């Protein structure tokens, strides 16, 4: 309530100042907003918190302001009446800072602690973090870089994973992030950061004390930084445990976000897991960290994947075999992506999961196993040799629009070594009044292409319709190439490619219809032996159930310069596949 009243008073004062300047332009520029507080106006009490080691602080100043505290043990607080723990003998200096409308003042008092809270030396959290009194060298922790969420961010009040949870090795190109390590000793509660001279920090803390020479990398900054020794302690507050790190320079081992008061809430602490969340001091977001002991090798669940045909046509059953689950681990979920759009999952890792394939094609099957400490994947290929007896091709005699970049999208169009973006139509007049179109741009890359790949199990049918069209808009004389390929050969897909068909743009900045007739077009390479034809539209090997990729290039073979054009309404022969899948 005091803070709200203080803000209201400031707003009222601001309004008064505006009126004064508006009505009396000849008044003196200086405005008296009150005297700065003096130290003798500040005071606070230190009373017992119920044990020999806990103390309650209370602001009893004779002036009103916003209080903040340096608790003398490395911790800071902005609470009105914080509770502080002094577990070891010593003289602790408590400093109250009070901010008022007129300025700032501080007042300090000393608390002498003569007793030792020996329970902290056997407290499980202290022992798990530092190794306890028997670990003379302490215990060293590093980021658990192989687990999802080893770094994360979310809104204040969350565990810091809602907006972003880093995938395993998500920052592997930032080597200075993953080589940081921090050591905790119970002797003197010493905390020591080893960062090899560099750290990785958020942009808003890159100029913090001790950081220099910031270099941007992967959205944030590498800085030169030599850490100094610090201290640590674990405090209990409102039923939660907090790890406090104190030092003359930042102490946290990775991705420093300027933790508020140097305090990290402990979400989990076990022999081999330390999970923390903190609030950054600038943006107020929750940041999540998960660490493991240096040198610790996690036990892994092991398994094989069995993929076997059942007694039913084109049906395959998938299950885990030879499963080994180390003590303390468990499998919570098995998910199978059958590669044809069907995904099934089960909490029973012994259960078989089956799927019926309707369309002949090779399918990439992926099994994802979620365990208590990581996520494991395994992939296999299933080659379906024939269509299912109940499969009925969705036949169309007319041309099909694959993508108009506004409403229709049978398959996405992406760029390889070039950019393909969706933009406003540069000329919304006949023959193209579309709102959105595609924009292709390449620089210094002769074979950069826009490409459309059909979903697994789908292929172009060239038997009766073999004309493709797109609308193009660009520079007169630019050459726009189209060709077809089959991805079944992976990196050797080029062996299946058609001969090049090229349309030359006729007029500058005018929508034109580019037509590509594949009748009489050859494909493959005769020297490969097994895949070659002089006419893809008449060869049963090529005219149906074969091509699934369409590529578009601007000025192919041009190695230098930037080449760009707009295109729209990509259309062509019907796509053979399941009717239900095409229209959903």
C-alpha positions as CSV (number, residue, x, y, z in Angstrom):
1,X,0.0,0.0,0.0
2,X,2.9,2.4,0.8
3,X,4.4,1.8,-2.6
4,X,1.1,2.4,-4.4
5,X,0.6,5.7,-2.4
6,X,4.2,6.7,-3.3
7,X,3.5,6.1,-7.0
8,X,0.2,8.1,-6.8
9,X,2.0,11.0,-5.1
10,X,4.7,11.0,-7.9
11,X,1.9,11.1,-10.5
12,X,0.2,14.0,-8.8
13,X,3.5,15.8,-8.4
14,X,4.2,15.4,-12.1
15,X,0.8,16.8,-13.0
16,X,1.4,19.8,-10.7
17,X,4.7,20.5,-12.4
18,X,3.1,20.5,-15.8
19,X,0.5,23.0,-14.7
20,X,3.1,25.2,-13.2
21,X,5.2,25.3,-16.3
22,X,2.1,25.8,-18.5
23,X,0.7,28.7,-16.5
24,X,3.9,30.5,-15.4
25,X,6.6,30.3,-18.0
26,X,8.7,32.8,-16.1
27,X,9.0,30.7,-13.0
28,X,12.4,29.4,-11.9
29,X,13.3,26.0,-13.6
30,X,14.1,24.3,-10.3
31,X,11.3,22.4,-8.5
32,X,11.6,21.3,-4.9
33,X,10.5,17.7,-4.7
34,X,11.5,17.3,-1.0
35,X,14.6,16.8,1.0
36,X,16.8,13.7,0.6
37,X,16.5,11.5,3.7
38,X,19.3,11.4,6.2
39,X,20.8,8.4,8.0
40,X,19.3,9.5,11.4
41,X,15.8,9.2,9.8
42,X,16.5,5.6,8.9
43,X,16.2,2.7,11.4
44,X,15.4,-1.0,11.5
45,X,15.1,-3.7,14.1
46,X,16.8,-7.1,14.3
47,X,14.8,-9.7,16.3
48,X,14.9,-13.4,16.7
49,X,13.4,-15.6,14.0
50,X,12.6,-18.5,16.3
51,X,16.1,-20.1,16.3
52,X,19.6,-19.1,17.3
53,X,20.4,-18.7,13.6
54,X,17.4,-16.9,12.0
55,X,16.8,-13.1,12.4
56,X,13.9,-11.0,11.3
57,X,14.5,-7.5,10.0
58,X,11.9,-4.7,10.1
59,X,12.1,-1.2,8.6
60,X,11.2,1.4,11.3
61,X,12.4,4.5,9.6
62,X,10.6,7.8,10.3
63,X,10.3,8.6,6.6
64,X,8.4,6.7,3.9
65,X,10.3,5.1,1.0
66,X,11.1,1.9,-0.8
67,X,13.4,-0.4,1.2
68,X,16.1,-2.7,0.0
69,X,18.6,-4.8,2.1
70,X,22.1,-6.1,1.9
71,X,21.9,-8.9,4.5
72,X,25.7,-9.1,5.1
73,X,26.0,-12.8,4.1
74,X,26.0,-12.2,0.3
75,X,22.3,-12.1,0.0
76,X,20.1,-9.2,-0.9
77,X,16.4,-8.6,-0.5
78,X,13.6,-6.1,-1.4
79,X,11.1,-7.5,1.1
80,X,9.6,-5.2,3.6
81,X,10.6,-7.5,6.5
82,X,13.0,-10.2,5.4
83,X,14.3,-13.2,7.4
84,X,18.0,-13.9,7.2
85,X,20.0,-16.9,8.4
86,X,23.5,-16.7,9.9
87,X,24.5,-20.3,10.4
88,X,28.2,-19.7,11.1
89,X,30.0,-17.5,13.7
90,X,31.0,-14.0,12.5
91,X,30.2,-10.4,12.4
92,X,27.5,-9.6,9.7
93,X,26.8,-6.0,8.5
94,X,23.2,-5.4,7.5
95,X,22.6,-2.3,5.4
96,X,19.2,-0.8,4.8
97,X,18.8,1.5,1.7
98,X,15.7,3.7,1.5
99,X,14.6,5.4,-1.7
100,X,12.3,8.4,-1.3
101,X,11.1,11.2,-3.6
102,X,13.9,13.4,-2.5
103,X,16.8,11.0,-2.7
104,X,18.4,7.9,-1.1
105,X,20.0,7.2,2.3
106,X,21.5,4.1,3.9
107,X,21.9,2.8,7.5
108,X,24.0,-0.2,8.7
109,X,24.0,-2.3,11.8
110,X,26.2,-5.2,12.8
111,X,25.0,-8.6,14.1
112,X,27.5,-10.8,15.9
113,X,26.8,-14.5,15.6
114,X,28.7,-16.7,18.1
115,X,27.1,-20.1,17.4
116,X,27.4,-22.7,14.7
117,X,24.4,-24.4,13.2
118,X,26.0,-27.9,12.8
119,X,22.8,-29.3,11.2
120,X,23.8,-27.7,7.9
121,X,26.8,-30.1,7.6
122,X,24.4,-33.0,7.6
123,X,21.6,-31.3,5.8
124,X,20.9,-33.5,2.6
125,X,20.8,-30.5,0.3
126,X,24.1,-29.1,1.6
127,X,25.7,-32.5,1.3
128,X,24.3,-33.3,-2.2
129,X,25.5,-29.9,-3.5
130,X,29.0,-29.9,-2.1
131,X,29.8,-33.5,-1.3
132,X,29.7,-32.6,2.4
133,X,32.5,-32.4,5.0
134,X,34.2,-35.6,3.7
135,X,34.7,-34.0,0.2
136,X,37.8,-31.9,0.7
137,X,37.8,-30.9,-3.0
138,X,34.1,-30.2,-3.0
139,X,31.8,-31.1,-5.9
140,X,31.8,-29.7,-9.4
141,X,28.7,-29.3,-11.6
142,X,28.3,-28.6,-15.3
143,X,25.3,-28.1,-17.5
144,X,23.4,-31.3,-18.4
145,X,23.7,-30.4,-22.1
146,X,22.2,-33.7,-23.3
147,X,18.8,-33.2,-21.7
148,X,15.9,-31.1,-23.1
149,X,15.5,-28.1,-20.9
150,X,19.1,-27.8,-19.6
151,X,18.4,-24.1,-20.3
152,X,14.9,-22.7,-20.6
153,X,12.8,-19.5,-20.2
154,X,9.2,-18.8,-19.2
155,X,7.1,-16.3,-17.4
156,X,7.7,-15.3,-13.8
157,X,6.2,-17.8,-11.4
158,X,6.8,-20.7,-13.8
159,X,9.7,-23.3,-13.8
160,X,11.2,-21.5,-16.8
161,X,10.4,-24.0,-19.6
162,X,7.1,-22.6,-21.0
163,X,8.5,-20.4,-23.8
164,X,11.7,-22.2,-24.7
165,X,13.3,-25.5,-23.5
166,X,16.7,-26.0,-25.1
167,X,17.0,-29.2,-27.0
168,X,20.0,-31.4,-26.3
169,X,23.2,-29.5,-27.4
170,X,21.1,-26.7,-28.7
171,X,24.0,-24.3,-28.2
172,X,26.8,-26.6,-29.3
173,X,28.1,-23.9,-31.6
174,X,28.7,-21.8,-28.5
175,X,31.5,-23.9,-27.0
176,X,32.2,-21.5,-24.1
177,X,28.7,-22.2,-22.7
178,X,29.2,-25.9,-22.2
179,X,32.7,-25.9,-20.8
180,X,31.8,-23.7,-17.8
181,X,31.9,-25.5,-14.4
182,X,31.2,-24.5,-10.8
183,X,32.7,-26.1,-7.7
184,X,31.0,-26.0,-4.2
185,X,32.9,-26.7,-1.0
186,X,31.3,-26.9,2.4
187,X,34.6,-25.6,3.9
188,X,34.1,-21.9,4.0
189,X,31.1,-22.4,1.7
190,X,33.4,-21.5,-1.2
191,X,32.1,-21.3,-4.7
192,X,34.5,-21.3,-7.6
193,X,33.7,-20.8,-11.3
194,X,36.0,-22.1,-14.0
195,X,35.1,-20.6,-17.4
196,X,38.5,-20.7,-19.2
197,X,38.4,-16.9,-19.7
198,X,35.1,-16.6,-21.5
199,X,31.4,-16.8,-20.6
200,X,28.1,-16.7,-22.5
201,X,25.6,-14.1,-21.3
202,X,22.4,-12.4,-22.3
203,X,22.6,-9.2,-24.1
204,X,21.2,-7.1,-21.3
205,X,23.9,-8.2,-18.9
206,X,26.9,-8.1,-21.3
207,X,28.2,-4.9,-19.7
208,X,28.0,-6.2,-16.1
209,X,30.9,-5.9,-13.8
210,X,33.8,-8.0,-14.9
211,X,32.6,-8.5,-18.5
212,X,34.4,-7.1,-21.5
213,X,34.7,-7.3,-25.3
214,X,31.2,-8.7,-26.0
215,X,30.8,-10.6,-29.3
216,X,27.4,-11.5,-30.5
217,X,26.8,-15.2,-31.2
218,X,23.6,-17.2,-31.6
219,X,21.3,-14.4,-30.4
220,X,23.4,-13.6,-27.3
221,X,27.0,-12.7,-26.4
222,X,30.4,-14.2,-25.6
223,X,32.3,-12.0,-23.2
224,X,35.9,-12.0,-21.8
225,X,35.6,-12.6,-18.1
226,X,37.9,-13.7,-15.3
227,X,35.7,-14.8,-12.3
228,X,36.7,-14.3,-8.7
229,X,36.1,-16.6,-5.8
230,X,32.7,-16.4,-4.1
231,X,30.5,-18.1,-1.5
232,X,27.3,-20.0,-1.5
233,X,24.5,-20.9,0.9
234,X,21.2,-22.6,0.9
235,X,18.3,-20.9,2.7
236,X,14.7,-21.9,3.3
237,X,11.9,-19.5,2.7
238,X,8.2,-20.0,2.5
239,X,8.7,-23.8,2.2
240,X,11.1,-23.5,-0.7
241,X,14.9,-23.8,-0.8
242,X,17.1,-21.2,-2.5
243,X,20.8,-21.4,-3.5
244,X,22.4,-18.0,-3.0
245,X,25.7,-17.2,-4.9
246,X,27.7,-14.2,-3.7
247,X,30.9,-12.7,-5.2
248,X,32.4,-9.4,-6.4
249,X,31.7,-10.6,-10.0
250,X,28.9,-12.9,-11.4
251,X,29.1,-16.4,-10.1
252,X,26.7,-18.6,-12.1
253,X,28.5,-20.9,-14.6
254,X,26.5,-20.4,-17.7
255,X,24.3,-18.0,-19.7
256,X,24.2,-15.3,-17.0
257,X,20.9,-13.5,-16.9
258,X,21.7,-11.3,-13.9
259,X,19.8,-13.4,-11.3
260,X,17.8,-11.2,-8.9
261,X,19.7,-11.0,-5.6
262,X,22.0,-13.8,-6.8
263,X,19.3,-16.3,-5.7
264,X,18.2,-19.5,-7.5
265,X,15.2,-21.6,-6.4
266,X,16.1,-25.2,-6.1
267,X,13.5,-27.2,-8.0
268,X,15.4,-30.5,-7.6
269,X,18.6,-31.6,-5.9
270,X,19.8,-35.2,-6.0
271,X,23.1,-37.0,-6.2
272,X,23.3,-36.5,-9.9
273,X,20.8,-33.7,-10.7
274,X,20.6,-30.0,-9.8
275,X,17.6,-28.2,-11.2
276,X,17.3,-24.4,-10.7
277,X,15.1,-21.5,-11.7
278,X,15.7,-17.8,-11.2
279,X,14.2,-14.4,-12.1
280,X,16.3,-12.2,-14.2
281,X,16.8,-8.7,-12.9
282,X,16.0,-6.8,-16.1
283,X,13.1,-8.4,-17.9
284,X,11.6,-10.3,-15.0
285,X,11.5,-13.7,-16.8
286,X,12.0,-17.1,-15.2
287,X,15.2,-18.9,-16.4
288,X,15.6,-22.6,-15.9
289,X,18.9,-24.6,-15.6
290,X,19.7,-28.3,-15.1
291,X,23.2,-29.4,-14.1
292,X,25.0,-32.7,-13.4
293,X,28.2,-33.5,-11.6
294,X,31.3,-33.1,-13.8
295,X,32.4,-36.5,-15.3
296,X,29.0,-38.1,-14.5
297,X,27.9,-40.5,-17.2
298,X,24.2,-41.1,-17.1
299,X,22.9,-44.7,-17.2
300,X,20.9,-45.3,-20.4
301,X,17.9,-47.4,-21.2
302,X,18.8,-49.8,-24.1
303,X,16.5,-51.5,-26.6
304,X,16.1,-52.8,-30.1
305,X,13.2,-52.1,-32.4
306,X,11.3,-55.0,-34.1
307,X,9.3,-54.2,-37.2
308,X,7.4,-57.2,-38.5
309,X,4.6,-57.8,-40.9
310,X,1.4,-59.3,-39.5
311,X,-1.0,-61.7,-41.1
312,X,-2.9,-58.7,-42.5
313,X,-2.1,-57.1,-45.9
314,X,0.4,-54.2,-45.6
315,X,0.1,-54.2,-41.8
316,X,3.3,-53.9,-39.7
317,X,3.7,-54.3,-35.9
318,X,6.3,-52.3,-34.1
319,X,7.6,-53.2,-30.6
320,X,10.6,-52.8,-28.4
321,X,12.8,-55.9,-27.8
322,X,15.9,-56.7,-25.7
323,X,14.9,-53.8,-23.3
324,X,17.4,-53.1,-20.5
325,X,16.3,-50.5,-17.9
326,X,19.0,-49.6,-15.3
327,X,18.0,-49.3,-11.7
328,X,16.3,-46.0,-10.9
329,X,15.1,-45.4,-14.5
330,X,11.8,-46.1,-16.2
331,X,10.2,-45.8,-19.7
332,X,7.2,-43.6,-19.6
333,X,6.1,-43.5,-23.2
334,X,6.8,-45.2,-26.6
335,X,5.7,-43.2,-29.7
336,X,5.8,-44.6,-33.2
337,X,5.7,-42.3,-36.2
338,X,4.9,-44.7,-39.1
339,X,5.9,-42.2,-41.8
340,X,2.6,-42.0,-43.5
341,X,1.0,-39.5,-41.2
342,X,0.0,-42.1,-38.6
343,X,1.4,-41.6,-35.1
344,X,0.6,-43.9,-32.2
345,X,1.9,-44.0,-28.6
346,X,1.7,-46.2,-25.6
347,X,2.7,-46.0,-21.9
348,X,3.3,-49.8,-22.0
349,X,6.7,-50.4,-23.5
350,X,6.0,-54.1,-24.0
351,X,3.0,-53.3,-26.2
352,X,3.1,-53.8,-30.0
353,X,1.7,-50.9,-32.1
354,X,0.5,-51.7,-35.6
355,X,-0.4,-49.7,-38.8
356,X,-1.8,-50.6,-42.2
357,X,-0.1,-48.9,-45.2
358,X,-2.5,-48.1,-48.1
359,X,0.0,-46.8,-50.6
360,X,3.1,-48.5,-52.0
361,X,6.2,-46.5,-51.1
362,X,9.2,-46.6,-48.9
363,X,8.3,-45.1,-45.5
364,X,10.7,-43.8,-42.8
365,X,9.5,-45.1,-39.4
366,X,10.7,-43.4,-36.2
367,X,10.3,-44.8,-32.7
368,X,10.7,-42.3,-29.8
369,X,11.2,-43.7,-26.3
370,X,10.8,-41.3,-23.4
371,X,12.7,-42.4,-20.3
372,X,13.0,-40.8,-16.8
373,X,16.2,-39.0,-17.8
374,X,16.3,-38.6,-21.6
375,X,14.5,-39.1,-24.9
376,X,15.8,-41.8,-27.3
377,X,15.0,-42.3,-30.9
378,X,15.5,-45.1,-33.5
379,X,14.6,-45.1,-37.2
380,X,13.9,-47.8,-39.8
381,X,12.7,-47.9,-43.4
382,X,9.7,-50.0,-44.4
383,X,9.3,-50.6,-48.2
384,X,5.7,-51.2,-49.1
385,X,5.8,-53.1,-52.4
386,X,2.1,-52.8,-53.5
387,X,-1.0,-50.8,-52.8
388,X,-3.5,-52.2,-50.4
389,X,-6.4,-53.9,-52.1
390,X,-8.9,-51.4,-50.7
391,X,-6.8,-48.4,-51.9
392,X,-8.6,-46.4,-54.6
393,X,-6.5,-43.7,-56.5
394,X,-8.0,-40.3,-56.4
395,X,-8.0,-39.7,-60.2
396,X,-8.5,-36.2,-61.8
397,X,-8.3,-35.4,-65.5
398,X,-7.9,-31.7,-65.0
399,X,-4.9,-29.7,-63.6
400,X,-4.5,-29.5,-59.9
401,X,-3.3,-26.3,-58.0
402,X,-0.5,-27.4,-55.6
403,X,0.1,-24.0,-54.0
404,X,-1.4,-20.5,-54.5
405,X,0.5,-19.1,-51.5
406,X,-2.8,-17.7,-50.2
407,X,-5.4,-20.4,-49.5
408,X,-4.4,-23.6,-51.2
409,X,-1.4,-25.7,-50.1
410,X,-1.2,-29.3,-51.1
411,X,2.5,-29.3,-50.2
412,X,4.8,-26.5,-48.9
413,X,7.3,-24.8,-51.2
414,X,10.7,-24.2,-49.6
415,X,14.1,-22.9,-50.7
416,X,17.4,-24.8,-51.0
417,X,20.5,-22.5,-51.0
418,X,18.1,-19.6,-51.6
419,X,15.2,-17.8,-49.9
420,X,11.6,-18.5,-50.7
421,X,9.2,-16.2,-48.8
422,X,5.5,-15.3,-49.1
423,X,5.0,-11.6,-49.9
424,X,2.4,-9.2,-51.1
425,X,1.6,-9.4,-54.8
426,X,3.7,-6.6,-56.5
427,X,1.1,-6.2,-59.2
428,X,-2.5,-7.2,-58.4
429,X,-3.9,-6.9,-61.9
430,X,-5.0,-9.4,-64.5
431,X,-3.9,-12.2,-65.0
432,X,-3.0,-12.4,-61.3
433,X,-5.0,-10.7,-58.7
434,X,-3.8,-12.9,-55.8
435,X,-3.1,-11.2,-52.5
436,X,0.0,-13.2,-51.7
437,X,2.7,-14.7,-53.9
438,X,6.0,-16.4,-53.6
439,X,9.3,-14.6,-53.9
440,X,12.6,-16.4,-54.9
441,X,16.0,-14.8,-54.3
442,X,19.5,-16.4,-54.7
443,X,23.0,-14.9,-54.4
444,X,26.2,-16.5,-55.8
445,X,24.7,-20.0,-56.0
446,X,24.2,-21.5,-59.4
447,X,21.8,-24.3,-58.5
448,X,19.7,-22.8,-55.8
449,X,16.2,-23.9,-56.2
450,X,12.6,-23.6,-54.9
451,X,11.2,-27.1,-54.3
452,X,8.0,-28.8,-53.4
453,X,8.1,-32.4,-52.0
454,X,5.0,-34.4,-51.7
455,X,4.1,-36.2,-48.5
456,X,5.2,-39.9,-48.1
457,X,3.2,-42.2,-50.3
458,X,2.2,-39.5,-52.9
459,X,3.5,-39.2,-56.4
460,X,2.7,-37.1,-59.6
461,X,0.6,-39.1,-62.1
462,X,1.9,-38.2,-65.6
463,X,0.0,-40.8,-67.6
464,X,-2.8,-38.6,-69.0
465,X,-1.8,-35.1,-67.8
466,X,1.8,-34.0,-68.0
467,X,1.8,-30.2,-68.2
468,X,2.9,-28.0,-65.3
469,X,2.3,-24.2,-65.0
470,X,3.3,-21.4,-62.8
471,X,2.8,-17.6,-63.1
472,X,6.1,-15.7,-63.1
473,X,6.9,-12.0,-62.7
474,X,10.5,-10.7,-63.1
475,X,13.1,-9.5,-65.5
476,X,12.8,-10.1,-69.2
477,X,15.4,-12.6,-70.4
478,X,15.7,-14.4,-67.0
479,X,15.4,-18.2,-67.4
480,X,13.1,-20.2,-65.1
481,X,13.9,-23.9,-65.0
482,X,11.6,-26.7,-63.9
483,X,12.5,-30.4,-63.3
484,X,11.2,-33.4,-61.5
485,X,13.1,-35.8,-59.2
486,X,12.5,-38.9,-57.0
487,X,13.8,-38.9,-53.4
488,X,13.9,-42.7,-53.0
489,X,17.7,-42.7,-53.7
490,X,18.5,-40.1,-51.1
491,X,21.6,-38.2,-52.0
492,X,21.5,-39.8,-55.5
493,X,18.1,-38.3,-56.4
494,X,19.9,-36.5,-59.2
495,X,20.1,-39.8,-61.0
496,X,16.3,-39.8,-61.4
497,X,16.0,-36.1,-62.6
498,X,14.3,-35.1,-65.8
499,X,16.0,-33.2,-68.5
500,X,15.7,-29.4,-68.0
501,X,12.7,-27.5,-69.2
502,X,13.3,-23.7,-69.3
503,X,10.9,-20.8,-69.7
504,X,12.3,-17.4,-70.6
505,X,10.5,-14.4,-69.1
506,X,9.3,-12.2,-72.0
507,X,8.6,-8.8,-70.3
508,X,9.9,-6.9,-67.3
509,X,7.6,-6.9,-64.2
510,X,4.6,-8.5,-65.9
511,X,2.7,-11.6,-64.8
512,X,3.1,-14.3,-67.4
513,X,2.1,-18.0,-67.5
514,X,5.1,-20.3,-67.8
515,X,4.2,-23.7,-69.2
516,X,6.3,-26.9,-68.9
517,X,5.2,-29.8,-71.0
518,X,7.0,-33.0,-70.0
519,X,5.8,-35.0,-73.0
520,X,8.9,-36.4,-74.8
521,X,11.2,-35.3,-71.9
522,X,13.9,-37.8,-71.0
523,X,15.0,-38.7,-67.4
524,X,17.7,-40.6,-65.6
525,X,21.1,-41.3,-66.8
526,X,21.7,-44.1,-69.3
527,X,25.1,-44.9,-67.8
528,X,23.5,-45.8,-64.4
529,X,21.9,-48.7,-66.1
530,X,18.6,-49.2,-64.2
531,X,16.8,-45.8,-64.5
532,X,16.6,-44.1,-67.9
533,X,13.9,-43.2,-70.4
534,X,13.5,-41.0,-73.4
535,X,10.0,-40.0,-72.4
536,X,8.8,-40.0,-68.8
537,X,5.1,-39.7,-69.9
538,X,5.1,-43.1,-71.7
539,X,7.4,-45.1,-69.5
540,X,5.5,-47.1,-66.8
541,X,8.6,-46.8,-64.6
542,X,8.4,-43.0,-64.6
543,X,4.9,-41.8,-65.4
544,X,3.2,-42.9,-62.2
545,X,4.1,-43.7,-58.7
546,X,7.6,-42.3,-59.2
547,X,8.2,-38.5,-59.1
548,X,7.6,-36.7,-55.8
549,X,9.8,-33.6,-56.0
550,X,9.4,-30.5,-58.2
551,X,12.3,-28.0,-58.5
552,X,12.3,-24.5,-59.8
553,X,15.5,-22.5,-60.5
554,X,16.2,-18.9,-61.7
555,X,19.0,-18.6,-64.2
556,X,20.5,-22.0,-63.5
557,X,24.3,-22.2,-63.9
558,X,24.8,-18.5,-63.1
559,X,27.4,-18.6,-60.3
560,X,27.6,-14.9,-59.5
561,X,25.2,-12.1,-58.5
562,X,21.7,-12.0,-57.1
563,X,18.8,-13.4,-59.1
564,X,15.2,-13.1,-58.1
565,X,11.6,-13.3,-59.3
566,X,8.0,-13.7,-58.1
567,X,5.9,-16.8,-58.8
568,X,2.4,-18.0,-58.0
569,X,-0.3,-20.6,-58.7
570,X,2.0,-23.6,-59.0
571,X,-0.2,-26.2,-60.8
572,X,0.2,-29.5,-62.6
573,X,-1.0,-33.1,-63.1
574,X,-3.0,-34.8,-60.3
575,X,-1.2,-36.3,-57.4
576,X,-1.9,-39.9,-56.8
577,X,-2.7,-40.8,-53.2
578,X,-5.5,-41.2,-50.7
579,X,-8.5,-39.1,-51.4
580,X,-9.2,-38.6,-47.6
581,X,-5.7,-37.4,-47.0
582,X,-5.8,-34.9,-49.9
583,X,-9.0,-33.2,-48.9
584,X,-8.7,-33.1,-45.1
